[in-house]
Amino acid sequence: MQDIGKKREPPLARKKWHVGVKKAAMPFWIRRGSPPPAYLVRQSDLTENRPALARGFGLLGATALNMTNMVGVGPFITIPLIIASMGGPQCMLGWLLGALLALCDGLVWSELAAAMPGSGGTYLYLREAFRKTRLAGILPFLFIWQFILSGPLEIASGSIGFSQYAGYLWRGMTLTEGRLLSMAVGAAAIVLLYRGITTVVHLTVVLWAGMLATVLWIIASGVTHFDASRAFDFPPGAFSFSTGFFAGLGSAMLIAMYDFMGYYDVCYVGSEVRNPARTLPRSIIYSVLAIAAIYLAMNVSIIAVIPWREATHSKFIAAEFVERLQGPRAATVVTVLVLWTAFASVFALLLGYSRIPYAAAVAGDFFQAFARLHPRGNFPHVSLLVLGILAMVESTLSLDAVISALLTSRILIQFVGQIAALHHLRHRPEIDLPFRMWLYPIPSIVAMLGWMYIFWTSGWKFVGFGLLGLLAGTAAYAAWRNWFPGARVSRKT
């Protein structure tokens, strides 16, 4: 192993990496003078015959990727839904609890990502945290199983939102035309991502700037026309704390978490992040705090101008908000910016998610075709194309079903599974943890309770969908182990 480590990281490259880097920020295997851990040797795949992923993301690019993914078209189409779920401005409680859950869960992601800064995100964390247990094979498989459906669904939700919002400009758009437009959005994202990571980072920052311009315009317009009596027009019994209140709060949190999803997107491209032990946790925490402030300000700004009873029936809430204040031309401009933001989220999601099958294939847990890198751009082009095409196909579905299905299918394996992985990792002294969550284990417990609350209040149809997906994945894993003897590789090292 020592010889392999030296061969994979030449002395000149190692010396250059050290320039200007504090010792505390260096990976633990370099500080100790030891070879890299086994999971990085397998995953980086730095051999003479295969190129490595380039580390092109710094803190700005990583934060921009997360924030661009988080905003997207989500809040512009879900603000009416979240208001309707609780029947008034008390829906802001759903935003606040969603922000708390995202921050607590973000700390879980931060600790895992800093300890295992490779491509693949959850797949990598589940595989390595439980490597010496019987769960080492089935948990990563189940994650890939649900991801093949939920990943493209999340990408497709951005494309669907794009086509729906384009209806403000394209009056009379038919259902078929809307579906074709959604598929065209996915195709455009594939074309832009089919290039090296350095160019992709620059595109990410540009798209992020357009997203910020959109939300800041809406917030500034709301602040200058703020009407407190309209913004806080609570209906009678708004905080009755009845069964209906808590069911509505669960629905509001589900919608809020759909809008917050993406604070971890950079973890999927961990092999392409510079100084990951510091960059990954910071980019996650900064993203959650910034987006939480943006969402709350934007929500209050809109219902301070458009009464919430009207807002619940709006299909183009941002455009109608600006049209009421600044006229049709301004509304057209903000609609274009919303479409820009929607496309930016599709771009960011497809970028991060295309690295997950790649990481699994490199480790030998998925089809080897997905481990191929583009000969010139050094990006996983097979994985990019497959997920992009699946997202294009799934963009023909309805948005409300897509949102509920993708969340309930992920909660048990991805979010709850990662929390269990973190607690298990804490009992493995051979694993170095460059970042440790504050007030451990309180944030992880809060995250666990929050995710389970959302899962059980999402409705029996979607709870059943999540459970059936888990059972089907377990059966598929058993069949895979029986039909492919090569899959029976011991995870114990």
N, C-alpha and C positions, 0 to 999 in steps of 0.2 A: 504493500500500500504506500509505503514511503516513496518508493521509486516511481510509482504511478503519479503521486502528487507532484513530484518534482518535474516529471515529464510534462504534465498538463499545465504547469504554470512556470514558464521560464524565468530565470533570475531577473532579466532586464524588465520584463513586464511587471514582476512583483515590485521591483524598486520604483518603477514609474508610478504604480498605484499608491505607494506610500507618500508621495510628495504632497505636502500640505495637509495631510490627514492626521488628526490626533489619534493617539494610541487607543483611547477609549472607544473611538468610532470604528476601529478596525475589526474585521471579523475575528472571532475568538480563536480560530485555528491558526491565524497569522500571529496573533499576540502570543500564543503558546509555542510558536515555532513548529507546529505539527501540520500534517497534510490536511486538506479539506475533508469534511465529513463525507460518509459514503453517499448520502443522498445527493450532495452537490456534484460528486464525481460522476454518478450515474446520470444526473439530470443535465448538467452542462454539456456533456457529450463532447468534450474538447479533445477530439482525436485528430490525427493527421488527415483523415479522409472526410471529416465533416466539420464545417465552420461553426463558430459559436455565435449565440445571440449577443448583439452589441449593447452595452450599457449606455443608453442615450437619454434616460429620464433623470433630471435633477428634481429639486423640490418644487420649483415652479411648474414644470411639466407634469409631475405626478399629481400635484394639487389641482391643476387645470383639468387633467384627465378625470379625476374623481368628481369634481364639481360639474363638469360638462355632462357626465353620465347621470348625475343625480337630478339635475334640473330637467333637461330635455323638454318634452312637451307636457310632462306629467302635471305640474301644478296648473297649467293653463286649461286643462280639460277636466281636472279632478276637483278644483275648488268648488264648483257647483255640487259635485257629488258628496264632498265631505260636509258641506253646509247642510245638505238634505239629510245626511245620515243622522244628525243630531237635532236638526230643526231649529237652527239659529246660530248666533255668534259663539255660543258655548262650544262649537266645533273646534275653536282654537285650543281647547283642552286636549283634543286629539293630536293637534300639531305639537303641543308642548310635550306630551307623553311620548309621541313618536320621536321627537328630538332626544329625549332622555334615553329611550331604548337604543337609538342609533349611536349615541355617544358611548353607552355601556358596551354595546356589541362591538363598536369600533375599537375599544380598548382590548377586547378579545382578539380581534383581527391584528391589532398592532403588535401584541406580544408574540403571536404565532408567526407573523410575517417577519419580524426582526430576528427571530430565532431560526427561521427557515426561509431565507430570501431567494427562493427559486420560482420558476414559472409553474403555474397550475393552481395556485391559491389553495382552496379547500382540499382538493385532491392530494396535494403534497402534504398538507398538515395532518389529514387523517391517516395517510399511509405511514408517515414517519412517527407520529405520536404513538400509534398502536403497533409499531413494527414488531415488538416482542410479545404480542398477544395473538389470540385466535381471531381478533377482529381486523387484523392487518390486511387481509385479503378482501373481505366482504364490504367493509365500509368505503374504501376508495371505489370499488366497483359500483356500489349503490349510488355514490355521488355522480359518477359518470353516467350511470343509467338515467337518473332523474335530470341530469344536466342536458342530455341529448334532446330532451323535450323542453325543459324550462329555459335554457339559455337562449335558443332561437325565439321562444315565446316572448322573452323580455325584449330582445332586439326588435321583434315584430311589433310590439306595442308602440314603440317609437314611430315606426313606419305608418301604423294605423292612425296614430294621433296626427301625424303630418298630413295624411290625406283628409282626415276629418276637418282639421283647421283650414286646409286649403279651400274648403267649401265656402269660406267667407269671401274669397276672391273669385272662385269658380262656382257661381250660382247655377243651380240645376245639374250639378254633377250626379251622374247615375251611380248605382252600386258597383257596376262593372268597371266604370271609369275610376272610381275610388280605389278599387282593388288593384287595378293596373298601376295607378300612381304609387300605391304603397310598395308594390314590387319594384318599381323604378327607383324609389328611394334606397332600397336595399342594394340594388345593382350599383348605384352610384357610390355607396359606401365601400363596396368591394373594390371598385376601380381605384378609389383614392387610397385605400389601404394596401394596394398591391405595389408596395415600394419599401425601401429601407426604413429603419426605425428613426433615423435622424430627421428625415423629411417628415415623417409622421408626427414627431414631437412638435415641429413648427406648425403643422396643420392643427394640432390639438390646441395650442395656445391661441391661434387665430380664431378658431371656433368658440373657445372659451370666452374670448373678448366680446364676441357677438352676443353670447348668452348674458354676460354681465350688463351690456348695454341695454338689453331688453328688459331685464328685471329692474334695473336702476331707473329706467324711464317710467315704468309703472309705479314704482315706489315714490319717486319724486312727484309724479302727478297726483298721487293720492295724498301726500303730505300737504301739498299746496291747496288742496280742496277738501281737507279733512273735516268731517262732520261727526263729532263724537256721539251725538244722540242717535245717528243712523248706524254707526259702527257697533255700538253696544246696546242695540235694541233687542234685549233678551225677551223671549216670549214667557208667558206665565208658566211656572213650574220647570224652568230651564234646568235647574239643578235639584231635581226631585229625588235623585239617587234611587230610582225604581229599577225593576228588571229591564224595562225598555231602555232606560238611560244607559245601563252598562252594556246592553247589546249594541246600542247605537255607538257608544264609545269604542267598542271593539271594532265595529265597521269603520269608524273614523280613523282608528289607529292603523287598520289594514291599508286604507287608502294613503295615509300619511307615510307608512313605511314603503309603499310602492314608490312614492315621490322621493323618499330618502335613499332608496336603494342605489348603490353605486359608490358609496363612500369607501369601499374596499376594492374598487376596480383595478387600481394599480398593483394590488397583490397578485393578480393573475399574470402580470408581466414583471414579476420580481427579478428575474434574471436580466432584465433590461434597465434596471434602476441603479444609479450611482450611489455609493455609500448607503446601501439599503437599510442597515440597522438604525440609522437616524432618519433617513428620508421617508421610509414607509410609515412609521408611527406618526410623524409630524404631518404628513400629507393627509392621513386619515382624520386626525383630530381637527386640523384646520378646516378641512372640507365640511365636516359635520357642523362645527360651530358657525361657519360662514353661511351655509345653506339654511340652517335653522333660523338665523336672524333674517335672511332674505325671505323665507317662506312666511314667517309671522308678519313681517312688515308688508309683504305683498297682499296677504289675505286681509289684513286690517285696512289697507289702503283701498282695496276694491270694494269691500262692503261699507266703507265710509262714503262711497259715492253712489254705488248701486245698492238699493235696499236688498237685504239677504233673501227676502221672499221672491224678488225678481231674479236674483242671481242664481237661485236653484234651478231655473228653467233655461238658463243661457247655454248655448252651444259654443259661443265664441266670446268668453267672458272678458279676455284682455282686449280684444278688438272693440267690443261694445263699450267697455270702460273708457278707452281712449277716444272713441267716437263721440261719446257723451261730453267729454271735456274739451277736445281739441278738433273735432270735426272728422269727416270721412277720409280725407287724405292722410291725416296722421294715423287713423285706424288702419289704413292700408299698409303704411310703413311698419307699424308695430306687428301686423300680421306677418309680413315678410320676415321680421326678426324672430317671431315665434317659430316660423317654419325653419329658419336658420338654426334655432336652438334645438328643435326636434331632430333635425338631421345630425347635429353635433352629437346628440345622445346615441343615435344609431351608430355613428362612427366610433365613439368611445367604447360602446358595448362590444361591438364586433372586434375591435382591436384587442380588448382584454380577454374575451371569451375564446378567441381563436387559439390562445396559448394553452388552454386546458387540455384538449385532446392531444396536443403536441407533447405536453409534459408526460401524460399517461403513456403515449406511444414510445417515447424515449426510455421510460422505465420498464418497458416490456409488458405493460398492462392494457394496451390497446393496439389496434391495427398499426403495423409498422409504417404504412403509407403516410400516416399523420405525423411521423417524426421527420419528414423531409423538410429541409429548408430551401428556400429559393436560391439558385446558384449565384445570383448577383446581389440580391437585396438581403440575404440572410434572414428571412422571415418565414414562418410556417405557412407556406402558400396552400398546401392541401387542406389543412384544417380551416384556414380562412375561407376557402371556396366552399367547402362542405357546409359549414355553419351559416355562411352568407346565403347560400341557396335554400337551406332549410328555413331560415328566417323569412325569405321572400315568399315561400309557399305558405307559411303560417300567418303571414300578414293579411291573408284573406279572411281570417276569423274575426269575431266581434271583440271589441276592446274590453268590455266589462268581464267577460268570461276569461279572457287572457290574463287580466290582472289577478283575479282570485286564484286561478289555476296555477300560475307560476309561483305565487307566494306559498300556497298550501303544499305544493309539491316539494318545496325547498326546506321548509322549516325543520322537519324532523331530522333529515340527514345532514344538511349543510349547517344551519345555524345552531341547532341543539347539539349536533354531533361535534361541532368545533368547540363548543363550551366544554363538553366532556373531554375532548382531546387536550384542551389547555390544562384542566385539572390533572389529567393523567401525566402530562408533560412535566408538571411541577414536581412529580415524584421520581423523575429520572435525572439523577445528578450529572450524568454524562452530557446532557444537553445544556448548552450555554444560552442564557436568556438576556440579551443585550438591553431589552426594554421590558420592564415589569409594570403591569397596570397598577394604578393608584388604588389604595384601599381594598386590595384583594382580600377575600373573594366577592365583596359586595357587588361590584359592577357585573360580574359574570352571573351572579344569582339574579340580579334585576333583569339582565338580558334573557335568561332562561324563562323567568316568569312572564315577561312581556311577550316573548314569542309564543309560548303555550297559550296565553290568553287570546292572542290574535288567532291562533289556529282553531281553538274550540269555539270562538264566536264568529267564524267565517261562514257558518252555515253547514248543515249536514251533508249537502251535496259535495261541497269542496273538501270537507273533512274526509268523506268517503273516498274522494279522488286521491287525496294524499296518502291515505292508508292502503288503498288498493295498489297505488304505484309502488309503495314500499314492499308489499307482499309479492307483487309481480317481479320486482327487482331481485328479491331474495330467491325466487324460483329460477330466474334467469341465471343468477350466480351459480346455483347448484348445477344447472345444466351445463354451464360453461366449464365448470371444474370437471365434470364427468366426460364431456365430449372432447375437451382439449387438455390432455395430460400435461402438456408443457406449461399450463397455467398453475400447476401445483408447485410453485416455487416457494420455499420457506422464506418468511420475512425476518426470521431471527438472525441477528448478526452479533 
